[in-house]
Amino acid sequence: MERKKELLIDNEKQMVLLGSLLAKASCGQGIIFLHGDLGAGKTTFCRGVLTELGHKGTVKSPTYTLVEPYEVNDQKIYHFDLYRLADPEELEFIGGRDYFEEKSLCLVEWPTKGEGALPVADAELLFEYHSSGRKVTFTIGSKYGEKIVDTMIAGFIQLGGRIWR
């Protein structure tokens, strides 16, 4: 069920807004893969998600710890950064499967590093540099992911965001 949609993100405020829209659309559940070069906006997007769900502290990329767990309002959110993962089997050593439970939201940066050890994503987002902003391409991986992405995009457009092409 692969389908793609693309948005243009003009600034950091819009990237945080997009994350906020994902939090609302997903009701704090699902598996979302985040692809893109260093500095392309993945962690900024995650900050928007976590802030919308009620997290009050800072949000940093868990590059050295691999996963940063958050529990906000009885919701479990796991922010993964697999950039430094040498082998997908390392996810097993940290109890990777336990994080992907039904009622949690898993945001996974650099998911290709964990290929074979990760479940299928509900949606995948590719963050790319574009002019002075970013282009975000959504690939839908499940019916639930389709609902999340469609709701996010509709909200983004309604708030003045731009669709690519």
C-alpha positions as CSV (number, residue, x, y, z in Angstrom):
1,M,0.0,0.0,0.0
2,E,2.6,2.5,-0.9
3,R,1.4,6.0,-1.8
4,K,3.4,9.3,-1.7
5,K,2.5,12.8,-0.9
6,E,4.8,15.9,-0.6
7,L,4.7,19.2,1.4
8,L,6.9,22.2,1.4
9,I,8.0,23.5,4.8
10,D,9.1,27.1,4.8
11,N,10.7,27.4,8.3
12,E,11.3,25.8,11.7
13,K,7.9,27.0,12.9
14,Q,6.1,25.0,10.2
15,M,8.3,22.0,10.9
16,V,7.2,22.1,14.6
17,L,3.6,22.6,13.4
18,L,3.8,19.5,11.2
19,G,5.1,17.5,14.2
20,S,2.2,18.8,16.2
21,L,-0.3,17.7,13.5
22,L,1.2,14.2,13.6
23,A,0.7,14.0,17.3
24,K,-2.9,15.0,17.0
25,A,-3.6,12.7,14.0
26,S,-1.9,9.7,15.5
27,C,-3.5,10.1,19.0
28,G,0.0,9.2,20.2
29,Q,0.2,5.8,18.6
30,G,2.0,4.3,15.6
31,I,5.4,3.7,14.0
32,I,6.9,6.6,12.0
33,F,10.2,6.4,10.2
34,L,12.1,9.6,9.6
35,H,14.6,9.8,6.8
36,G,16.9,12.7,5.8
37,D,20.3,14.2,6.0
38,L,21.8,15.6,9.2
39,G,20.1,18.9,10.0
40,A,17.1,18.3,7.6
41,G,14.5,18.7,10.4
42,K,13.9,15.3,11.8
43,T,14.5,16.2,15.5
44,T,12.7,19.5,15.1
45,F,9.7,17.6,13.8
46,C,10.0,15.3,16.9
47,R,10.0,18.3,19.1
48,G,6.7,19.4,17.6
49,V,5.2,15.9,18.3
50,L,6.4,15.7,21.9
51,T,5.4,19.3,22.7
52,E,1.9,18.7,21.4
53,L,1.6,15.6,23.5
54,G,2.5,17.6,26.6
55,H,6.3,17.2,27.0
56,K,7.7,20.3,28.8
57,G,11.4,19.7,28.6
58,T,14.0,19.9,25.8
59,V,14.0,17.4,23.0
60,K,17.4,16.3,21.7
61,S,18.4,13.7,19.2
62,P,19.3,10.5,21.2
63,T,22.3,9.8,18.9
64,Y,24.4,8.2,21.7
65,T,21.7,6.5,23.7
66,L,19.8,5.2,20.5
67,V,16.4,5.8,22.2
68,E,14.9,8.4,24.4
69,P,11.8,7.2,26.2
70,Y,9.1,9.8,27.2
71,E,6.0,9.2,29.2
72,V,3.6,12.0,28.9
73,N,0.0,11.9,30.2
74,D,0.1,8.1,30.4
75,Q,1.3,7.9,26.8
76,K,4.6,6.2,25.8
77,I,6.6,7.9,23.1
78,Y,10.0,6.5,22.0
79,H,12.4,8.7,20.0
80,F,15.0,6.6,18.3
81,D,18.1,7.8,16.5
82,L,19.9,4.9,14.9
83,Y,22.6,6.9,13.2
84,R,25.4,5.3,15.2
85,L,23.9,1.8,15.1
86,A,26.6,-0.5,13.8
87,D,24.4,-3.6,13.4
88,P,20.6,-4.0,13.5
89,E,21.1,-6.8,16.1
90,E,22.1,-4.1,18.6
91,L,18.4,-3.2,18.8
92,E,17.8,-6.6,20.3
93,F,20.4,-6.0,23.0
94,I,18.5,-2.8,24.1
95,G,15.2,-4.6,24.1
96,G,14.1,-3.0,20.8
97,R,10.9,-5.1,20.4
98,D,9.5,-4.0,23.7
99,Y,9.4,-0.4,22.5
100,F,7.1,-1.2,19.6
101,E,4.0,-2.0,21.6
102,E,0.5,-1.3,20.3
103,K,-0.2,1.8,22.5
104,S,3.0,3.7,21.9
105,L,4.3,6.2,19.4
106,C,7.7,5.3,18.0
107,L,9.6,8.0,16.0
108,V,12.6,6.4,14.3
109,E,15.4,8.5,12.8
110,W,17.8,6.7,10.4
111,P,15.6,3.6,10.2
112,T,17.7,2.0,7.4
113,K,20.4,1.4,10.1
114,G,17.9,-1.0,11.8
115,E,16.6,-2.7,8.7
116,G,15.5,-6.2,9.4
117,A,15.1,-5.6,13.1
118,L,12.3,-3.0,12.9
119,P,8.6,-3.6,12.3
120,V,6.9,-2.1,9.3
121,A,6.2,1.6,9.6
122,D,2.7,3.1,9.4
123,A,4.3,6.1,7.6
124,E,7.7,7.2,6.5
125,L,8.8,10.8,6.1
126,L,11.7,11.9,4.0
127,F,13.1,15.4,4.9
128,E,15.0,17.0,2.1
129,Y,16.6,20.5,1.7
130,H,14.6,22.6,-0.8
131,S,15.4,26.2,-1.6
132,S,15.4,28.0,1.8
133,G,13.2,25.4,3.4
134,R,12.5,21.7,3.3
135,K,10.4,19.3,1.3
136,V,8.8,16.4,3.2
137,T,7.7,13.3,1.3
138,F,5.3,11.0,3.0
139,T,5.2,7.3,2.1
140,I,2.2,5.4,3.5
141,G,2.8,1.9,4.9
142,S,-0.6,1.0,6.4
143,K,-4.2,1.9,6.6
144,Y,-3.6,3.6,9.9
145,G,-0.6,5.5,8.4
146,E,-2.9,6.6,5.6
147,K,-5.3,8.1,8.1
148,I,-2.5,9.8,10.0
149,V,-0.9,11.3,6.8
150,D,-4.2,12.4,5.3
151,T,-5.2,14.1,8.5
152,M,-1.8,15.8,8.9
153,I,-1.7,17.1,5.4
154,A,-5.3,18.4,5.5
155,G,-4.5,20.3,8.7
156,F,-1.3,21.7,7.3
157,I,-3.0,23.0,4.1
158,Q,-5.9,24.4,6.3
159,L,-3.3,26.4,8.3
160,G,-1.7,27.8,5.1
161,G,0.9,25.2,4.3
162,R,1.9,24.3,0.8
163,I,1.7,21.1,-1.0
164,W,4.5,20.2,-3.5
165,R,3.3,19.9,-7.1
